[in-house]
Amino acid sequence: MAGMWPIDEKSSTCSKVFAYFRLIFGLTAVSSILVPEIMAIVSNWGDINILAGVGCVLTTVEQVWFKMIYLIARRERTYRLYNEIRALWDSSSIPKEKQPYVKIAYWARIITIVFYSSCMCNVFTFTIASAIDYFSFEYNISNTDNKRNLPFTVWYGTDISASPTFEIAFVCQVISSMICAAVISGLDASFMTTILHVSAQFKLISTWINNIGIEVNHDPDHTQKFKMELIKCIRHHQRMIHVVNNVNNLLTPIIFMQLLTSGMEICLSSYAILDNGTTNANLLKFISYFISMGVQLLLWCWPGEILVQESQNIGHAIYFNIPWYNLPPIYRKYLCFMIVRAQQCCMITALTFQTLSIHTLSMVFNKAASYFTLLRQIQQK
């Protein structure tokens, strides 16, 4: 939808122009929410309630804007990694061996649909909440204090509460927010799927090692076939280590920014939920937003945990499933090298100091709780 899908070199000129048009349109849509929300923060500086309501959305929009600009700047490396991941799908042609990563691909697809649905749910809840205010204003003429609200609190530098300016801004915000939701879910789900596919390749290596152990127990004297299978495992393991390094090289700045700002998102949305002045409609939309941010954070941490576990399981599979003690010394040495390398697990990191895992999820929530406590203390003062 945003034109960020890798463009095939064989594509026609019209297809390329249309892709670039979607990309420019997507950036414009994101910026149309980003800039007015920054102006709303500046114009209402010191109001913690507005800071919480606008800040949580603004942080998410800043994230997606940064991801789009970053991937555009590094599109060549992104395309190479994309083609590498696609090529890994054909690492095995045996259906039984492909089952592990076909199953992981299935779950990646399900989680992608869930996350996209949660992002679109945010668009609907914010739109419905503002629509309720709009119709309440239209049919409650006696209440002079009532005010129509846009789906997202922004400041355009002028009063747009009068018709038809308000209706035009309302529709534009809905369209822009739908594009933002598509870009957020598309990019984050693509990163999640990439990490899961890499994890599945480590699981495939473990499957090959298990098959080698069965063959050695069945026919100990057939060392030539064992040698070929072992070399295939070693080469694929080296290839996957190289792929993990490429993933880290591409995603490290994005992950760092994501972990750095996720705590702020959760903190501000929690404050907006617990704000005493929040109406029922606003309460619903901020609860929906809080849940969506939790799903987004899980979308990053869960694949990282699987990658660590699957890369470590290779050493366990070699030690427990292959009768290495009955093999010639040269093969025992090869297996020993694989075990030692597997002990140094492959992982996705944020600028080399924070590993993506379930522990990272709890760390971000603890950080958000600290921010929330500080914000409440500022409000009381």
C-alpha positions as CSV (number, residue, x, y, z in Angstrom):
1,M,0.0,0.0,0.0
2,A,2.9,2.4,0.7
3,G,5.1,1.3,-2.3
4,M,7.9,-0.2,-0.1
5,W,7.7,-3.7,-1.6
6,P,11.0,-4.5,-3.4
7,I,10.6,-3.5,-7.0
8,D,11.5,-6.2,-9.5
9,E,14.0,-5.1,-12.2
10,K,11.8,-6.7,-14.8
11,S,8.8,-4.6,-13.8
12,S,7.5,-2.2,-16.4
13,T,8.1,1.5,-16.2
14,C,4.4,2.1,-15.3
15,S,4.7,-0.3,-12.3
16,K,7.8,1.4,-11.1
17,V,6.3,4.9,-11.4
18,F,3.2,3.7,-9.6
19,A,5.3,2.2,-6.8
20,Y,7.2,5.4,-6.3
21,F,3.9,7.4,-6.3
22,R,2.6,5.2,-3.5
23,L,5.8,5.6,-1.6
24,I,5.6,9.4,-1.9
25,F,1.9,9.4,-1.0
26,G,2.6,7.2,2.0
27,L,5.3,9.5,3.3
28,T,3.0,12.5,2.8
29,A,0.2,10.7,4.7
30,V,2.5,9.9,7.6
31,S,3.9,13.5,7.6
32,S,0.4,15.0,7.5
33,I,-0.2,13.5,11.0
34,L,3.4,13.8,12.3
35,V,3.9,17.6,11.8
36,P,0.5,18.8,13.1
37,E,0.9,16.6,16.2
38,I,4.4,18.1,16.9
39,M,2.8,21.6,16.5
40,A,0.0,20.5,19.0
41,I,2.7,19.5,21.5
42,V,4.5,22.8,21.2
43,S,1.4,24.9,21.4
44,N,0.1,23.1,24.4
45,W,3.4,22.6,26.2
46,G,2.9,22.1,29.9
47,D,-0.5,20.4,29.7
48,I,0.2,16.8,30.8
49,N,-3.2,15.5,29.7
50,I,-2.6,16.7,26.1
51,L,1.0,15.5,26.3
52,A,-0.2,12.0,27.1
53,G,-3.0,11.8,24.5
54,V,-1.0,13.3,21.7
55,G,2.4,12.0,22.7
56,C,1.6,8.3,22.6
57,V,0.3,8.6,19.0
58,L,3.1,11.0,18.0
59,T,5.7,8.5,19.2
60,T,4.3,5.7,17.0
61,V,4.1,8.0,14.0
62,E,7.7,9.1,14.5
63,Q,8.7,5.4,14.6
64,V,7.1,4.6,11.3
65,W,8.4,7.7,9.7
66,F,12.0,6.8,10.8
67,K,11.6,3.2,9.6
68,M,10.4,4.4,6.1
69,I,13.2,6.9,5.7
70,Y,15.8,4.5,7.0
71,L,14.7,1.6,4.7
72,I,14.6,4.0,1.7
73,A,18.2,5.1,2.5
74,R,19.3,1.4,2.7
75,R,17.0,-0.1,0.1
76,E,19.8,-1.9,-1.7
77,R,20.8,-3.9,1.4
78,T,17.1,-4.4,2.2
79,Y,16.5,-5.9,-1.3
80,R,19.5,-8.2,-1.0
81,L,18.3,-9.5,2.4
82,Y,14.8,-9.9,1.0
83,N,16.1,-12.1,-1.8
84,E,18.3,-14.1,0.5
85,I,15.3,-14.9,2.8
86,R,13.3,-16.0,-0.3
87,A,16.1,-18.2,-1.5
88,L,16.3,-19.9,2.0
89,W,12.7,-21.2,1.5
90,D,14.2,-23.7,-1.0
91,S,16.8,-25.0,1.3
92,S,15.0,-28.3,1.4
93,S,12.8,-30.0,-1.1
94,I,11.6,-32.8,1.2
95,P,8.1,-32.0,2.6
96,K,8.8,-33.6,6.0
97,E,11.9,-31.4,6.4
98,K,10.1,-28.3,5.3
99,Q,7.3,-28.8,7.9
100,P,9.1,-26.8,10.7
101,Y,9.5,-23.6,8.7
102,V,6.2,-24.0,7.0
103,K,4.6,-24.1,10.4
104,I,6.5,-21.1,11.6
105,A,5.5,-19.3,8.3
106,Y,1.9,-20.1,9.1
107,W,2.1,-18.6,12.6
108,A,3.9,-15.5,11.2
109,R,0.9,-15.0,8.8
110,I,-1.6,-15.4,11.6
111,I,0.2,-12.9,13.8
112,T,0.5,-10.5,10.9
113,I,-3.2,-10.6,10.4
114,V,-3.8,-10.1,14.2
115,F,-1.4,-7.1,14.4
116,Y,-2.9,-5.5,11.3
117,S,-6.4,-5.9,12.7
118,S,-5.3,-4.3,16.0
119,C,-3.8,-1.4,14.1
120,M,-7.0,-0.9,12.1
121,C,-9.0,-1.3,15.3
122,N,-7.2,1.8,16.6
123,V,-8.2,3.7,13.5
124,F,-11.8,2.7,14.0
125,T,-11.9,3.5,17.8
126,F,-10.3,6.9,17.3
127,T,-12.7,7.7,14.5
128,I,-15.8,6.5,16.3
129,A,-14.9,8.4,19.5
130,S,-14.5,11.7,17.5
131,A,-17.7,10.9,15.5
132,I,-19.6,10.6,18.8
133,D,-18.4,14.0,19.8
134,Y,-19.3,15.4,16.4
135,F,-22.9,14.2,16.5
136,S,-23.2,15.2,20.1
137,F,-22.2,18.7,19.1
138,E,-24.7,18.7,16.2
139,Y,-27.7,17.6,18.2
140,N,-26.9,19.4,21.4
141,I,-27.2,23.0,20.5
142,S,-27.9,24.2,24.0
143,N,-24.5,23.1,25.2
144,T,-22.2,26.0,24.3
145,D,-19.1,24.4,25.9
146,N,-19.3,21.3,23.6
147,K,-16.6,21.1,21.0
148,R,-16.1,18.9,18.0
149,N,-12.9,16.9,18.0
150,L,-10.8,15.3,15.2
151,P,-9.8,11.7,15.5
152,F,-6.3,12.8,16.5
153,T,-5.5,15.9,18.4
154,V,-3.5,18.2,16.1
155,W,-2.9,21.9,15.5
156,Y,-2.9,23.3,12.0
157,G,-2.1,26.9,13.0
158,T,-5.7,28.0,12.5
159,D,-9.2,27.2,13.7
160,I,-10.8,24.5,11.6
161,S,-13.9,23.8,13.8
162,A,-16.2,25.4,11.3
163,S,-17.8,23.4,8.4
164,P,-16.7,22.3,5.8
165,T,-13.1,22.7,6.9
166,F,-13.7,20.4,9.9
167,E,-15.2,17.6,7.7
168,I,-12.3,17.8,5.2
169,A,-9.7,17.6,8.0
170,F,-11.7,14.7,9.5
171,V,-11.7,12.6,6.3
172,C,-8.0,13.4,5.6
173,Q,-7.1,12.2,9.1
174,V,-9.0,9.0,8.7
175,I,-7.3,8.2,5.3
176,S,-3.9,9.1,6.7
177,S,-4.3,7.0,9.8
178,M,-5.4,4.0,7.7
179,I,-2.2,4.3,5.6
180,C,-0.1,4.7,8.8
181,A,-1.7,1.6,10.2
182,A,-0.9,-0.4,7.0
183,V,2.7,0.8,7.0
184,I,3.2,0.1,10.7
185,S,1.8,-3.4,10.5
186,G,3.4,-4.1,7.1
187,L,7.0,-3.1,8.2
188,D,6.9,-4.6,11.7
189,A,5.3,-7.9,10.5
190,S,7.9,-8.1,7.7
191,F,10.7,-7.8,10.3
192,M,9.1,-10.4,12.5
193,T,8.6,-12.8,9.6
194,T,12.3,-12.3,8.6
195,I,13.5,-13.2,12.0
196,L,11.2,-16.2,12.2
197,H,12.3,-17.5,8.8
198,V,15.9,-17.3,10.0
199,S,15.0,-19.2,13.2
200,A,13.3,-21.9,11.1
201,Q,16.5,-22.5,9.1
202,F,18.3,-23.3,12.4
203,K,15.5,-25.7,13.2
204,L,16.0,-27.2,9.7
205,I,19.7,-27.8,10.6
206,S,18.6,-29.6,13.8
207,T,16.3,-31.8,11.7
208,W,19.2,-32.7,9.4
209,I,21.4,-33.5,12.4
210,N,18.7,-35.8,13.8
211,N,18.4,-37.6,10.4
212,I,22.2,-38.0,10.4
213,G,22.0,-39.6,13.8
214,I,19.4,-42.0,12.6
215,E,21.4,-43.0,9.5
216,V,24.6,-43.5,11.6
217,N,22.8,-45.8,14.0
218,H,21.3,-47.7,11.1
219,D,24.4,-48.0,9.0
220,P,27.6,-47.1,10.9
221,D,29.9,-48.1,8.0
222,H,28.4,-45.7,5.4
223,T,30.8,-42.8,6.2
224,Q,30.8,-41.2,2.8
225,K,27.1,-40.3,2.9
226,F,27.6,-39.2,6.5
227,K,30.4,-36.9,5.4
228,M,28.3,-35.3,2.7
229,E,25.4,-34.7,5.1
230,L,27.7,-33.3,7.7
231,I,29.4,-30.9,5.3
232,K,25.9,-29.7,4.2
233,C,25.0,-28.9,7.8
234,I,28.2,-27.1,8.5
235,R,27.9,-24.9,5.3
236,H,24.3,-24.1,6.0
237,H,25.1,-23.2,9.6
238,Q,27.8,-20.9,8.4
239,R,25.4,-19.4,5.9
240,M,22.8,-18.7,8.5
241,I,25.3,-17.1,10.8
242,H,26.1,-14.7,7.9
243,V,22.4,-14.1,7.4
244,V,21.9,-13.2,11.1
245,N,24.8,-10.8,10.8
246,N,23.1,-9.1,7.8
247,V,19.8,-8.9,9.6
248,N,21.5,-7.3,12.6
249,N,23.3,-4.9,10.3
250,L,20.0,-3.8,8.8
251,L,17.7,-3.8,11.8
252,T,19.9,-2.7,14.7
253,P,19.1,1.1,14.4
254,I,15.4,0.3,14.0
255,I,15.3,-2.1,17.0
256,F,17.2,0.5,19.1
257,M,14.7,3.2,18.3
258,Q,11.8,0.8,18.8
259,L,13.0,-0.3,22.3
260,L,13.9,3.3,23.2
261,T,10.4,4.7,22.5
262,S,8.2,1.7,23.3
263,G,8.4,2.5,27.0
264,M,7.3,6.1,26.3
265,E,4.3,4.8,24.2
266,I,3.1,2.5,27.0
267,C,3.6,5.1,29.7
268,L,1.7,7.8,27.9
269,S,-1.1,5.6,26.8
270,S,-1.5,4.3,30.4
271,Y,-1.6,7.8,31.7
272,A,-4.3,8.7,29.1
273,I,-6.3,5.6,30.3
274,L,-6.1,6.6,34.0
275,D,-6.8,10.3,33.4
276,N,-9.8,11.3,35.5
277,G,-11.1,13.6,32.8
278,T,-11.2,10.9,30.1
279,T,-14.6,10.2,28.6
280,N,-15.9,6.6,28.0
281,A,-15.2,7.0,24.2
282,N,-11.7,8.2,24.8
283,L,-11.1,5.5,27.4
284,L,-12.0,2.9,24.8
285,K,-9.7,4.2,22.2
286,F,-6.7,4.5,24.6
287,I,-7.3,1.0,25.9
288,S,-7.3,-0.3,22.3
289,Y,-4.1,1.7,21.6
290,F,-2.4,0.3,24.7
291,I,-3.2,-3.3,23.6
292,S,-1.9,-2.6,20.1
293,M,1.4,-1.3,21.5
294,G,1.8,-4.4,23.6
295,V,1.2,-6.6,20.6
296,Q,3.7,-4.6,18.6
297,L,6.4,-5.0,21.3
298,L,5.7,-8.8,21.5
299,L,6.0,-8.9,17.7
300,W,9.7,-7.9,18.1
301,C,10.6,-9.8,21.2
302,W,9.0,-13.2,20.6
303,P,10.9,-14.0,17.3
304,G,14.2,-12.9,18.9
305,E,13.6,-15.4,21.7
306,I,12.9,-18.2,19.2
307,L,16.1,-17.4,17.3
308,V,18.2,-17.7,20.4
309,Q,16.7,-21.0,21.4
310,E,16.9,-22.6,17.9
311,S,20.5,-21.6,17.4
312,Q,21.4,-23.1,20.7
313,N,19.5,-26.3,20.1
314,I,21.9,-27.2,17.3
315,G,24.6,-28.0,19.8
316,H,22.1,-30.1,21.9
317,A,21.0,-32.0,18.8
318,I,24.6,-32.9,17.9
319,Y,25.5,-34.0,21.4
320,F,22.4,-36.1,22.1
321,N,21.3,-37.4,18.7
322,I,24.5,-38.3,17.0
323,P,26.7,-41.2,18.3
324,W,29.8,-39.1,18.0
325,Y,31.8,-41.4,20.3
326,N,31.6,-44.2,17.6
327,L,32.8,-41.9,14.8
328,P,36.4,-41.4,13.5
329,P,38.4,-38.5,15.1
330,I,38.1,-36.2,12.1
331,Y,34.3,-36.2,12.3
332,R,34.3,-35.8,16.1
333,K,36.4,-32.7,15.6
334,Y,33.9,-31.3,13.1
335,L,31.0,-31.9,15.4
336,C,32.9,-30.4,18.3
337,F,33.5,-27.2,16.3
338,M,29.7,-27.0,15.5
339,I,28.9,-27.5,19.2
340,V,31.3,-24.8,20.3
341,R,29.9,-22.4,17.7
342,A,26.3,-23.2,18.6
343,Q,27.1,-22.3,22.3
344,Q,27.6,-18.7,21.0
345,C,24.0,-18.3,20.2
346,C,22.8,-16.1,17.3
347,M,20.7,-13.2,18.3
348,I,19.2,-9.9,17.2
349,T,20.5,-6.9,19.1
350,A,19.9,-3.2,19.5
351,L,23.3,-1.6,19.0
352,T,25.0,-4.6,20.5
353,F,23.9,-4.0,24.1
354,Q,20.4,-5.3,24.3
355,T,19.2,-8.7,22.9
356,L,15.7,-9.2,21.7
357,S,14.0,-11.7,23.9
358,I,11.1,-12.2,26.3
359,H,13.3,-10.6,29.0
360,T,13.4,-7.5,26.8
361,L,9.6,-7.3,26.9
362,S,9.6,-7.3,30.7
363,M,12.4,-4.7,30.7
364,V,10.4,-2.3,28.5
365,F,7.3,-2.6,30.7
366,N,9.4,-1.9,33.8
367,K,10.8,1.1,32.1
368,A,7.3,2.3,31.2
369,A,6.2,1.8,34.8
370,S,9.1,4.0,36.0
371,Y,8.2,6.7,33.4
372,F,4.5,6.5,34.5
373,T,5.5,7.0,38.2
374,L,7.6,10.0,37.3
375,L,4.7,11.5,35.2
376,R,2.3,11.1,38.1
377,Q,4.7,12.9,40.4
378,I,5.0,15.8,38.0
379,Q,1.2,16.0,37.8
380,Q,0.8,16.1,41.6
381,K,3.4,18.9,41.8
